[in-house]
Amino acid sequence: MQTAKDFLVKKTSISPSVRHNIMNTGMVFLYCDYAGFASQNNYGVACSIVYNRTIHVTAKKLIIEHDEGSNYGELLAIVYSLEQLTTVLKIYQAKAAIIYTDCSSISRILSEHYVRHPYYENARDKVIASLNHLNNMFPNVKININYIRKHKNNNPLHRMAHNAARKAAHN
């Protein structure tokens, strides 16, 4: 796995679409992902954190009693990324942070007052509470959660999070 990560780090430094993220000294970029293997009851989340020429990948195994779907898992990955961002902002003097997710419904889920599934509502409320907490702790830091769209294709930073989530799910 380390060899794959080394390859992806090298690919990141030569990829024009993400190289500027590594060089940026004012922003933190977080690429989060969820991996779920319902048939094996294995789930994991991960986050690639990019700031000022450094890349750090962190992951954890989730204990979920039954699979609630990929959007739910992606919301949990965002919650995990926000937890990591809290730690990062205590260390670095960033002006802004962008969390990238491959959940295409993220804007809708975060903006709706009513969510059809109670487990989505619970995860959404955790995301909103974490954002509010971060805004209180770091009022000068602008935080956005963005759908990764085309940016996902061949993106080594997202691939690192994807691989780490899958590994955490199976540990």
Secondary structure as GFF3:
##gff-version 3
##sequence-region A 1 171
A	DSSP	alpha_helix	2	14	.	.	.	ID=ss1
A	DSSP	alpha_helix	16	23	.	.	.	ID=ss2
A	DSSP	beta_strand	27	37	.	.	.	ID=ss3
A	DSSP	three_ten_helix	38	40	.	.	.	ID=ss4
A	DSSP	beta_strand	42	51	.	.	.	ID=ss5
A	DSSP	beta_strand	54	62	.	.	.	ID=ss6
A	DSSP	alpha_helix	70	91	.	.	.	ID=ss7
A	DSSP	beta_strand	96	101	.	.	.	ID=ss8
A	DSSP	alpha_helix	106	111	.	.	.	ID=ss9
A	DSSP	alpha_helix	118	137	.	.	.	ID=ss10
A	DSSP	beta_strand	142	147	.	.	.	ID=ss11
A	DSSP	three_ten_helix	149	152	.	.	.	ID=ss12
A	DSSP	alpha_helix	156	170	.	.	.	ID=ss13
###
